Amino acid sequence: MSESDETPRRLAKGANVGLRELDAELGSVTVVLESGGAEGRPVAADVSVLLLGESGKVRSDDDLVFYNQPVALGGAVHLREKVRSEADEPADANDGISADVVTLELDNVPDDIRSIVLAASLDPLSEVTFGDATVLSLRLQRTADAHDLLSFPIEGASTETALLFGEFYRRNGDWRVRAVGQGYDGGLAALLCAHGIEVEEQVTATSVEAVPEPPEALPDEIDQSTRESLEEAASDEARPIAKRISVRRPIRAPRMPADWGATIPTEDGTDWQQARLFPVAGIGSGEEQERRATSALLAVMTLVKEFGRVLISRCGAPAGTLETFIEVPFGHDEEAYRPDGVIRVRRGQRTWQALVEVKTGVGKLRLEQVDSYVDIARDKGYDAVVTISNELSGSDESPVAIDRRKLRKVKLAHLSWDQIRTDALLLLKNRGVADPTQRRVLEEFVRYMKHPRAGLPGFNDMGPRWVGVRDAVKAKTLRSGDKNTVEVSNRFDQLIQRVAFELSVLLGVQVQALPPRNAADAATRCQQLADSGLLFGTLRVPGAVDLIVVSADLRAERVGCSIQIDAPREGRPTTRVKWLLRQLPDESRDSLRIEAALAGGRGASTAQLMGALRKNPDSLLPADGRDIRGFKVVMEAQIGSKRAAAPGGFIKSVQDIANVFYAEVVQNLHPWSAKPPRLVTEPD
């Protein structure tokens, strides 16, 4: 193929071609493997390269290249950094294309490597398969100038979670490339096992199990039995060993930005006001506040493509061309109705439509109004009714309880202003808006939502029953069946969701608030509030060692956060305590409580404050010498008494301790893993 050729050769499944036919002097090539999924189901594949001998198996674990081991053969095979790009087709609206790049220096590949297999696998936690992919392809480039030599678009994938894209193989001394396009349902582990690699499923980092060589001077913390086994292993003759590779990605908790606790600067004192795309000047009545917020939101959804996609996907709409309208009149049962807005999404021949009802400030969604809009949507063949307010419902369902029989054909979805603001900030923080003008529009809308006069504060009040419940808890007169108990328990769930939104923005990831699983669970929590004055909720942060438990003790007037972490599975008890202390920074407050979970009895534990542990780590050890299985780190503070989200209030005290606890504790904790020992092999 000459350099003037513009169109790369296109291979069909099973076809092959010699590299000499593509370029007589080809020795260095680049392979690009691309994958992409539809809106809401991203398919971001992880590429692996297998170097196979005559038997069709790897010679050793060193012949695997993947995310935990990106280089082989001294750099002759190199997996580069993953790159992402947006799809060009706006109608299809892919979640973006994920591309892995592999460079191959074929002249430096040893002769006993007969083939090089290029494959990809999916994270089993993503719950997608290659059948969900809208883009799957392999492209071969000349490394020198990135000129495309051939392409292989893969079609017909179904349930596979590991897929062989293609392979390079030797024939008569020359390299050829074959388009494969077949895979495995068992993911990366099945792929590796099929090619001679033993997979270790339990470890958290890439490791090779081998006989360890002890350091020249063993530390005092190592107990006698461990010391003897290490010294014995070092004196043994070298021997072949079983080797296992971990296919699990090392996950780390995201870190708080350095300025997360900074206060907002005050105004400079000037009377001049900047011109804004979405001004708050002139907002008077609640009706004007609501109308302006509705128009601004629906306009930005159409102007900022990525923002609109996120919100309509939460409402169950497909990706496509988005149109929005405000105050559209409808007739129903000989009466006139005017919903706040209409959302329309066109995708090919399909049109998805939804009525929109918006509330701002302290406005509450009214059952009869939402019920009427559901009836109108059913009559008109609309797909959904979307409610928007400052209320948090703990899910994407509306806080208004509509007869379920009416919702068989019409979806009732809810967006809180907290959720909308969080989605916008996450897009901005993660540079999820490609166009700079659209990004500026979204920044202006976020500024508008944050202004007090916009009426979009989100959840900011524990409700009128808060003071009565708090006082009844202290007097021990609260009953679990009281409607006040139920309302305060529900509002605490909303507060935990608000905390999750705030952490999401600070960390740049989606933090989840885990609501009660069912009605029985909610009833149990109401009973606990009545019996002991306790409220609690849980947060899941991607990469954190465990769930964060947020609790409030109304009787003791204390609010707290805690997290659990497994102790190391080896070493003396004191060594395990020191392992935990080393992870917590020196500035961690002395009042942190460390609890040690002990073996031999459920609930058996010891506890000590951080300040005392720094001076004497042994003070956490049990007197009877029982083993330490895990730790629990607890932070507590004084509870705020006011019901509103203001300094000195209950909401502010919960938000503050969650942020501080994450910054001082959670982001610093990493799970224990055995250090990979030195590999001892049999001498030639």
Residue, then its C-alpha position, 0 to 999 in steps of 0.5 A: m500500500s502506498e502512502s498516497d492511498e487514502t482508504p485503509r483495507r477493510l477486513a471481514k471476520g475470519a479474513n487475514v492479510g500479510l503485513r508485507e502486502l500493506d507495507a513492505e518495510l513494516g516493522s513497527v505498528t500501532v493497534v487501536l481497539e475502540s468500543g462504545g455504548a449507547e446512552g446510559r449503558p457505556v461499554a468501555a473495554d479493557v484491552s489485553v495482549l497475549l503472547l503465545g508460543e507453539s502450543g497456543k499458550v503463554r510461556s509465562d505470566d510475563d507474556l500477558v499485557f493488560y492494565n496491571q502489567p502494561v509492558a512486555l518484552g522490554g517494551a516491544v509490546h506496550l499498552r498505552e493510556k486509554v483515551r476517550s472521544e465523543a461519537d460524531e453522530p448526534a442522533d445516536a448519541n453514544d456515551g463516547i468511544s473508549a480507545d486503547v492503543v497498543t504499540l508493537e515492535l514486531d522486529n523485537v519479538p522473539d522467534d518462539i512467540r508464534s502469535i500475538v492475540l489482541a483481546a478486550s474484556l469488560d468490568p463484571l460490575s458494569e453489567v454490560t456485554f459486548g452485545d450492548a456495544t454500538v461501536l467495536s472495531l480494530r484499526l491497524q496503523r503505521t506507527a511512524d505517521a499514524h497512517d491507517l492501514l486496515s480496519f476491522p469493524i466487529e458485528g454480531a456480538s451478544t453475551e460476550t464479556a471478553l472478545l478476541f479482536g484480532e491476532f498477529y501470527r507468523r507464517n513462513g517467517d512473515w507476520r500476518v494479521r487475522a480478524v477474529g471477532q469471537g469471545y467468552d462469556g466468562g470475562l477476562a478470567a476465562l480468556l486468560c485461563a484458556h491461554g494458560i494463565e492461572v488467575e487469582e481472584q481474591v487479591t487486589a493487585t497484580s501479584v505473583e505468588a512465590v517464596p519470599e526472600p526476607p530482608e537483611a534485617l527483619p523488623d522487631e514487629i515480625d513474630q517468631s513463627t513468621r521469622e522462622s518461616l522466612e529464614e527457612a524459605a531463604s535457605d531452601e534451594a530454589r524451586p519452581i512455584a505456582k504463579r497466579i495473576s490478579v485480574r482485579r483493578p486496583i481501586r482507590a478512593p477519590r481525594m477531596p480537593a485541597d480547597w474543599g473547606a474554603t469559604i466563598p469570598t465576599e463581594d468586593g463592595t461595588d454597586w456594579q453588577q455583571a450582566r448574566l444570561f439568567p438574571v435573578a433581578g426582577i424576581g418577585s412572586g413565587e409564580e415568577q420564580e417558578r416560571r423563570a426557573t422552568s424556562a432557564l432549565l428547559a432552555v439549557m437542556t437543549l443548549v448544552k447537549e451533554f447536560g440534556r442527555v443526562l437529565i432525560s436519561r434519568c427520566g427514561a427517555p432515549a438519546g436523540t434530538l431534544e426539544t423543550f417547550i413551556e406552558v403548553p395548553f391542554g384540554h382534558d375533561e372539558e377543563a383547560y390545563r397548562p403544565d409548566g413544560v413539555i420535553r420532546v425527544r426524537r430518535g429516528q422514527r420514534t418520538w418520546q414526550a413528557l409533561v413537566e411540572v415544576k415547583t420552586g422555593v417551599g412549593k410542594l407538588r400537589l397530588e390532584q395536579v400531578d394526577s391530572y397530568v398523568d391522565i392527560a399524558r395517557d390520553k395524549g399518548y405521552d410517555a412520562v410526567v416529570t416532576i421537579s421540586n426541592e423535594l428529595s424522594g430517595s429515588d427517581e420517583s415522584p414524592v407524590a403517590i399516584d395510583r400504580r394502575k395509571l402508571r402502566k403506560v406513563k412513567l412518573a419521574h422526579l428530578s430534585w433541584d439538588q440532583i440537577r445542580t449536582d449533575a451540572l457540577l459533575l459535568l463541569k468538574n469532569r470536563g464533560v461538556a466539550d464545547p466551551t460556549q456550552r460550558r459557559v452557558l452551564e456555568e451561568f445556569v449553575r450560578y443562577m441555581k445557587h442564588p437565593r432569589a432563584g428559589l432552588p436551594g434543594f433540601n434545606d429544612m428538617g420540617p415543622r415536626w423536627v422540634g417536637v420529635r427531638d423533644a419527644v426523644k429526650a422525654k422518651t415519649l416518642r412512638s414508632g407509629d406516630k406520623n411525626t416519627v415517620e416524617v422525620s425519619n424520611r427527612f433524614d433519608q433526604l438529608i443523607q441524599r443531600v450529603a451524597f450530592e455534596l460529596s459527589v461534587l467535591l470528589g467528582v464521582q457519583v456518591q450514592a445514598l443507600p435508602p431503606r431496602n423496603a417498608a419493613d426496613a423503614a419501619t425498623r428504623c422508625q422503631q429505633l428512632a422511637d426506642s433510642g433516638l437514633l437516625f442513620g444512613t449509609l453512603r457508598v463512595p467508589g473506591a472507598v474501603d467500605l460504606i460510610v455510616v452517618s448517624a445522629d443520636l438525638r438523645a445524646e445530641r451527637v452526630g457521627c460518621s464511621i467506616q470499617i476496614d479489615a485488619p491485615r491477615e498476618g503479623r502480630p496484633t500490635t503490628r496490625v494496629k500500627w498498620l491502621l495508624r500509619q494510614l491516618p494522617d498526623e493531623s487526625r484529631d485525637s478524639l477519633r475513636i478506633e474500635a477493634a473487632l475481635a475473633g471468637g465472638r460476635g460483637a466482641s471488641t475493644a476501643q480507644l481514642m486516637g490520642a491515646l493510641r498514638k502514645n501506646p498502640d498496645s492499649l487497643l489490644p484485648a487482655d485475653g490475646r484474641d485476634i483482631r479481625g477488623f477496625k472501625v473508625v468513628m468520628e463524632a461531634q455536637i449536634g446542631s439544634k436548629r432545623a434549617a440548613a444554617p450554621g448551628g443547625f442540624i443539617k449543617s452539622v451532618q454535612d460538615i462531619a461527613n465532609v471532614f470525616y471523608a477528608e481526614v479518614v476515608q480517603n486515606l484508608h487502603p485495604w490490606s494486601a500482601k506485598p508481592p514477594r520475590l519470584v524464585t525460579e528454577p535455575d537453567 
